[in-house]
């Protein structure tokens, strides 16, 4: 049984599967498109909101260092992703990578994890976008009916029509083709980056040097507790990270990590890239470097404009400009945030549909979802299904308490990809690698350790919910996926002594 659970799918077979006409995605993306996708999904709520939260509660002006720490953790993982995406240019990202190295059951688990991560991420961002739009409408003197147009509706089990409508519109764009999606993303990212640059340049003129003193505030220990809201590391060892001080920077890094979520989605588009061996590393590493630089610059500016103790938690950038007597910038920033979140939502949805598509092509999910549109060459069936489901989630479900699952899901994927790089280097040294992560196995091991460190700083309640979702994944695998696995059925045909018999309709 263990042999079947950990059977691996050869890289060559994964690549051959992408050449089947009815299951082949159109190759239309360039390195620039990939970089724009990465920047589009990374720069979102994090840069407009989290800066004030962690500066005020965890790190003070040293929040810039927290962004650097989180960026380094992502960079370690990004090097591993870049090697895999250029070596195995197949849709599915961490799911496909683990299938080639760890085996079918681990691949299923990581795929199941990514489905949850991207679904919740898309819904949370859609609700956040709805809040910004509602605020802008209020400023203009327009109001939607309370039951249909407010975030309170979503949190109170009403219906947030703005959030649901955004998801459905973006679903249509994704169905119509990747190139159209890339063009829409390029326009929106240009607006979003312009807003961020305006914040940095304009805010630099309002910096007061005294606001940086002390740059690293004195540590304030957090009282020990035994509830599930406490970090897992506290419950395990009876110790909690301190606010402020050096440990406060690491605590802040585990929070602002949410701002970096999404660069790994670039890897899900490997199959739709014209030259993945060259362009995937450029897109992944380039987008991460650009966003880290912008995050650090924004955090330095905002903590210089206003003392960290006085920063707003809900809208730190906008309120910092108000505090310096420049309220016009507040509306401009809110507009940029609202526009920017549209690309975050679209690219998260894109990532989920590609993982779902790859899993269905392997038979671990119904093969019905693995056929591409005859004209647009996009996985329209899973895109429409997931778009509708997420629109309902965004419209009806209170999601704030589930948002932390996005963090733990991403970090878990980082761990799996790093392990996969080490294993595939040993089992398939013959594979042509256009990009090779340096210092293997030391760099992947460091990536694993860094990701696990941030994971244990997440609330224990998040771990419980994550464990429940994973347990449900095991049930689905053993009840459906294991018996419908395309790889498993092909092995049965070969093992039966009938190698010439074509695959049956159940997995063709």
C-alpha positions in Angstrom: 0.0 0.0 0.0 2.8 2.4 0.9 4.2 2.0 -2.6 1.0 3.2 -4.2 0.7 6.1 -1.7 4.1 7.4 -2.5 4.3 6.6 -6.2 5.9 9.5 -8.1 4.9 10.8 -11.5 7.9 11.2 -13.8 8.7 14.7 -15.0 8.7 13.5 -18.6 5.2 12.2 -18.1 4.0 15.5 -16.6 5.4 17.4 -19.6 3.8 14.9 -22.1 0.4 15.4 -20.4 0.6 19.1 -21.3 0.8 18.2 -25.0 -2.6 16.5 -25.2 -4.7 18.9 -27.3 -7.8 18.8 -25.2 -5.9 19.3 -22.0 -3.2 21.7 -23.2 -3.1 25.3 -22.1 -2.1 28.1 -24.4 1.5 29.4 -24.0 1.3 33.2 -24.2 3.1 34.7 -21.2 6.5 36.4 -21.1 8.9 37.2 -18.3 7.4 40.7 -18.1 3.9 39.2 -17.8 5.0 36.9 -15.0 6.7 39.8 -13.1 3.6 41.9 -13.5 1.5 39.0 -12.2 3.8 38.6 -9.2 3.8 42.4 -8.4 0.0 42.4 -8.9 -0.7 39.8 -6.4 1.9 40.7 -3.7 1.1 44.4 -3.4 -2.3 44.5 -1.8 -3.8 44.8 1.6 -0.5 44.2 3.3 1.2 47.4 2.2 -1.9 49.6 2.9 -2.9 48.1 6.3 -0.4 45.8 8.0 2.4 48.4 8.2 0.5 50.3 10.9 -0.7 47.2 12.8 2.8 45.7 13.3 4.5 49.0 13.9 2.1 50.0 16.6 1.8 46.5 18.3 5.1 44.6 17.6 8.1 46.4 16.1 7.9 50.2 16.1 9.9 51.9 13.4 11.8 48.6 13.0 8.8 47.3 11.0 11.0 47.9 8.0 13.3 45.1 9.3 10.3 42.8 9.8 9.5 43.2 6.0 13.2 42.4 5.3 12.9 39.2 7.4 9.7 38.1 5.7 11.2 38.9 2.4 14.3 36.8 3.1 12.1 33.8 4.1 10.2 34.2 0.8 13.5 34.6 -1.2 14.7 31.3 0.2 11.5 29.7 -1.0 11.6 31.6 -4.3 14.9 30.1 -5.3 13.5 26.6 -4.8 10.3 27.6 -6.7 12.4 29.0 -9.5 14.4 25.8 -9.9 11.3 23.6 -10.0 9.2 25.9 -12.2 12.0 26.0 -14.8 12.6 22.3 -14.6 9.0 21.1 -14.5 7.1 23.8 -16.5 3.7 22.3 -15.7 0.6 23.9 -14.1 0.0 23.1 -10.4 3.1 24.7 -8.7 3.9 22.9 -5.4 1.4 20.2 -6.2 3.2 19.2 -9.4 6.6 19.5 -7.8 5.7 17.2 -4.9 4.1 14.7 -7.3 7.5 14.4 -9.1 9.5 14.0 -5.9 7.5 13.0 -2.8 4.7 10.9 -4.2 1.0 10.9 -4.8 -0.3 11.3 -1.3 1.9 14.2 -0.4 1.1 15.8 -3.7 -2.6 15.4 -3.0 -2.2 17.0 0.5 -0.3 20.0 -0.8 -2.8 20.4 -3.6 -5.7 20.2 -1.1 -3.8 22.8 1.0 -3.4 25.2 -2.0 -7.1 24.9 -2.9 -8.0 26.2 0.6 -5.2 28.8 0.6 -6.2 30.4 -2.7 -10.0 30.2 -2.1 -9.8 31.9 1.3 -7.3 34.4 0.1 -9.5 35.4 -2.9 -12.6 35.7 -0.7 -10.9 37.7 2.0 -9.4 40.1 -0.6 -12.7 40.5 -2.3 -14.4 41.5 1.0 -11.6 44.0 1.6 -12.0 45.4 -1.9 -15.7 45.8 -1.2 -14.9 47.8 2.0 -12.7 50.2 0.1 -15.3 50.7 -2.7 -18.0 51.3 -0.1 -15.9 53.9 1.6 -15.2 55.7 -1.7 -19.0 55.6 -2.5 -19.7 57.1 1.0 -17.3 59.9 0.3 -19.1 60.7 -2.9 -22.4 60.7 -1.1 -23.7 57.4 -2.7 -24.9 54.5 -0.7 -26.0 51.0 -1.6 -28.8 49.3 0.4 -27.3 48.1 3.7 -28.3 44.4 3.1 -26.5 44.3 -0.2 -23.6 46.8 -0.2 -21.6 46.7 3.0 -18.9 44.6 4.6 -21.2 44.4 7.6 -23.6 42.5 5.4 -20.9 39.8 4.8 -19.9 39.7 8.4 -23.5 39.5 9.5 -24.5 36.9 7.0 -26.1 39.4 4.7 -24.9 39.5 1.1 -22.0 41.6 0.0 -22.9 42.1 -3.6 -19.8 44.1 -4.4 -17.4 41.3 -3.3 -19.4 38.7 -5.1 -19.7 40.8 -8.3 -15.9 41.4 -8.3 -15.2 37.6 -8.2 -17.7 36.8 -11.0 -16.3 39.6 -13.3 -12.7 38.4 -12.8 -13.9 34.8 -13.4 -15.2 35.9 -16.8 -11.8 37.6 -17.6 -9.9 34.5 -16.7 -12.1 32.3 -18.9 -11.5 34.6 -21.9 -7.8 34.0 -21.8 -4.5 34.5 -20.1 -3.3 37.2 -22.4 -6.4 39.3 -21.7 -5.8 38.7 -17.9 -2.2 39.8 -18.3 -3.2 43.0 -20.1 -5.8 43.9 -17.4 -3.3 43.1 -14.7 -0.7 45.3 -16.4 -2.9 48.3 -16.4 -4.1 47.9 -12.8 -0.5 47.1 -11.5 0.7 50.3 -13.2 -1.9 52.3 -11.3 -1.1 50.5 -8.0 2.6 51.0 -8.3 2.1 54.6 -9.1 0.1 55.1 -6.0 2.8 53.4 -3.9 5.6 55.5 -5.4 3.6 58.7 -4.8 3.3 57.6 -1.1 7.0 57.1 -0.9 8.1 60.3 -2.7 5.5 62.6 -1.2 5.7 61.1 2.2 9.5 61.6 2.3 9.0 65.4 2.5 7.0 65.0 5.7 9.4 62.8 7.6 10.4 63.9 11.1 13.6 62.3 12.3 12.5 62.2 15.9 9.8 59.6 15.0 12.6 57.0 14.4 13.7 57.2 18.0 13.9 54.6 19.4 14.2 52.6 16.1 13.9 49.3 18.0 11.7 50.0 21.1 12.5 48.2 24.3 10.9 44.7 24.5 7.7 44.2 26.4 7.1 40.5 27.3 3.7 39.1 26.4 1.9 37.4 29.3 1.8 33.6 29.0 -1.6 32.1 28.3 -3.2 28.8 27.6 -5.9 29.7 25.0 -5.9 28.9 21.4 -5.4 32.5 20.4 -1.8 32.3 21.7 1.0 31.4 19.3 1.7 27.7 19.1 5.2 28.2 20.4 3.8 29.6 23.6 1.6 26.6 24.2 4.4 24.2 23.4 7.1 25.7 25.5 5.3 28.1 27.9 7.0 31.0 26.2 5.6 33.8 24.0 7.5 36.1 21.7 7.9 39.6 23.1 6.4 42.7 21.5 9.1 45.2 20.4 12.8 44.5 20.8 14.5 42.0 18.5 11.9 39.3 19.1 9.2 41.8 18.3 10.7 42.1 14.8 10.4 38.4 14.3 6.8 38.4 15.7 6.0 41.2 13.3 7.6 39.3 10.4 5.2 36.4 11.0 2.3 38.9 10.7 3.5 40.9 7.6 4.3 37.6 5.9 0.6 37.9 4.7 1.7 40.8 2.6 4.1 38.6 0.6 1.6 35.8 -0.2 1.2 35.3 -3.9 4.7 35.2 -5.4 4.4 31.4 -5.5 1.3 31.8 -7.7 3.6 32.8 -10.6 4.8 29.2 -10.6 1.3 28.0 -11.4 1.5 29.7 -14.7 4.6 27.8 -15.8 2.7 25.8 -18.4 1.4 29.0 -20.1 4.8 30.6 -20.4 6.5 30.7 -23.8 10.0 30.1 -22.4 9.6 28.8 -18.8 13.2 27.8 -18.4 14.3 31.4 -18.8 11.3 33.4 -17.8 10.0 31.6 -14.6 13.1 32.5 -12.5 13.0 36.0 -13.8 9.3 36.4 -13.0 9.4 34.8 -9.5 12.6 36.5 -8.2 12.0 39.8 -10.0 8.5 40.4 -8.6 9.7 39.4 -5.1 12.6 41.8 -5.2 10.5 44.7 -6.4 7.8 44.3 -3.8 10.2 43.8 -0.9 12.0 47.1 -1.9 8.6 48.9 -2.1 7.4 47.5 1.3 10.6 48.6 3.1 10.4 52.0 1.6 6.8 52.5 2.5 7.3 51.3 6.1 10.3 53.7 6.5 8.3 56.6 5.2 5.1 56.0 7.2 6.9 55.5 10.5 8.9 58.7 9.8 5.7 60.7 9.1 4.0 59.8 12.3 5.1 58.3 15.6 4.5 54.5 15.6 2.4 54.9 18.8 0.0 57.1 16.9 -0.4 55.1 13.7 -3.8 54.0 12.6 -4.4 50.3 12.5 -7.1 50.4 9.8 -5.6 52.9 7.3 -2.1 53.9 8.5 -0.9 55.4 5.2 -4.0 57.5 4.6 -4.2 58.6 8.2 -0.5 59.5 8.3 -1.1 62.0 5.5 -4.1 63.4 7.3 -2.0 63.8 10.5 0.5 65.9 8.5 -2.3 68.1 7.1 -2.6 66.6 3.6 -6.0 64.8 3.5 -6.1 64.7 -0.3 -3.6 61.9 -0.3 -5.9 59.8 1.9 -8.5 59.6 -0.9 -5.8 58.9 -3.5 -4.4 56.1 -1.4 -7.9 54.5 -0.9 -8.5 54.7 -4.6 -5.1 53.0 -5.3 -5.9 50.3 -2.7 -9.3 49.5 -4.2 -7.9 49.3 -7.7 -4.9 47.3 -6.6 -6.9 44.7 -4.8 -8.6 43.7 -8.0 -5.4 42.1 -9.4 -4.7 40.4 -6.1 -8.2 38.8 -6.3 -7.8 37.8 -9.9 -4.4 36.2 -9.6 -5.3 34.3 -6.5 -8.3 32.9 -8.4 -5.9 32.1 -11.3 -3.6 30.2 -9.1 -6.4 28.1 -7.6 -7.9 27.2 -11.0 -4.5 26.0 -12.3 -3.9 23.8 -9.2 -7.4 22.4 -9.5 -6.9 21.8 -13.3 -3.6 20.0 -12.7 -5.1 17.7 -10.1 -8.1 16.9 -12.3 -5.8 16.1 -15.2 -4.1 13.5 -13.0 -7.5 12.0 -12.0 -7.2 13.0 -8.3 -10.2 15.3 -8.9 -12.9 14.5 -11.6 -11.4 14.5 -15.1 -14.4 16.6 -16.3 -12.6 19.7 -15.1 -9.4 19.0 -17.0 -10.7 19.9 -20.5 -9.8 23.3 -21.8 -12.0 25.7 -23.8 -11.7 24.9 -27.5 -11.3 28.5 -28.4 -9.7 30.3 -25.5 -7.6 27.3 -24.3 -8.3 28.1 -20.7 -9.5 25.7 -18.0 -13.0 27.2 -18.1 -14.8 24.5 -16.2 -12.9 24.7 -12.9 -12.6 28.5 -13.3 -16.4 28.9 -13.5 -17.0 26.4 -10.7 -14.5 28.0 -8.3 -15.5 31.5 -9.3 -19.1 30.9 -8.3 -18.1 29.1 -5.0 -15.8 31.9 -4.0 -18.3 34.6 -4.9 -20.8 32.9 -2.5 -18.1 32.7 0.2 -17.2 36.4 -0.3 -20.9 37.3 -0.2 -22.2 35.4 2.7 -19.4 34.1 5.0 -17.6 35.8 7.8 -14.0 35.3 6.9 -11.8 37.4 9.2 -11.1 34.5 11.6 -10.1 32.2 8.7 -7.7 34.5 7.1 -4.7 33.2 9.1 -5.2 29.8 7.3 -3.9 31.5 4.2 -0.6 32.1 6.0 -0.1 28.6 7.3 -1.1 27.1 4.0 1.5 29.1 2.1 4.2 28.3 4.6 3.4 24.6 4.4 3.7 24.8 0.7 7.1 26.5 1.1 8.3 23.6 3.3 7.1 21.0 0.8 8.8 22.7 -2.2 12.1 23.0 -0.3 12.0 19.3 0.6 11.1 18.4 -3.0 14.2 20.2 -4.4 16.5 18.2 -2.2 14.9 14.9 -3.1 14.7 15.6 -6.9 18.4 16.6 -6.9 19.2 13.2 -5.5 16.7 11.0 -7.4 17.0 12.8 -10.8 20.4 14.5 -11.1 20.1 13.9 -14.9 17.2 16.4 -15.4 18.2 19.5 -17.3 17.9 22.5 -15.0 17.9 25.9 -16.6 18.0 27.5 -13.1 19.7 25.8 -10.2 19.1 27.0 -6.6 22.4 27.6 -5.0 23.9 25.8 -2.0 21.6 22.7 -2.1 20.8 21.2 0.3 21.8 23.9 2.8 19.6 26.6 1.3 16.4 24.5 1.1 17.0 23.4 4.7 17.3 27.0 5.8 14.1 27.7 3.9 12.3 24.9 5.8 13.6 26.2 9.1 12.6 29.8 8.4 9.1 28.7 7.3 8.5 26.5 10.3 9.6 29.3 12.6 7.0 31.6 11.2 4.4 28.8 11.4 4.9 28.2 15.1 4.4 31.9 15.7 0.8 31.6 14.3 -2.1 31.1 16.7 -2.8 27.6 17.9 -6.4 27.9 16.7 -5.1 28.3 13.2 -3.2 25.0 13.5 -6.4 23.3 14.7 -8.4 24.5 11.7 -5.6 23.6 9.4 -5.4 20.1 10.9 -9.2 19.7 10.4 -8.9 20.7 6.7 -6.0 18.3 6.2 -7.9 15.4 7.8 -10.8 16.1 5.4 -8.3 15.9 2.6 -7.2 12.5 3.7 -10.8 11.3 3.7 -11.4 12.6 0.1 -8.2 11.0 -1.1 -8.9 7.5 0.2 -12.6 7.6 -0.8 -12.1 9.0 -4.3 -8.7 10.2 -5.5 -6.6 7.1 -4.8 -8.9 4.8 -6.9 -9.3 7.4 -9.7 -5.6 8.3 -10.0 -4.6 8.3 -13.6 -1.1 7.2 -12.7 -2.4 4.3 -10.6 -4.7 3.1 -13.4 -1.9 3.3 -16.0 0.3 1.2 -13.6 -2.5 -1.3 -13.4 -2.6 -1.7 -17.2 1.1 -2.2 -17.3 1.1 -4.6 -14.4 -1.7 -6.7 -16.0 0.6 -7.6 -18.8 -1.4 -5.7 -21.4 0.9 -2.7 -22.1 -0.7 -2.2 -25.5 -4.2 -1.7 -24.1 -5.1 2.0 -24.3 -6.3 3.8 -21.2 -9.9 3.5 -20.4 -12.4 6.4 -20.5 -12.3 6.7 -16.8 -8.9 8.3 -16.9 -8.5 9.4 -20.5 
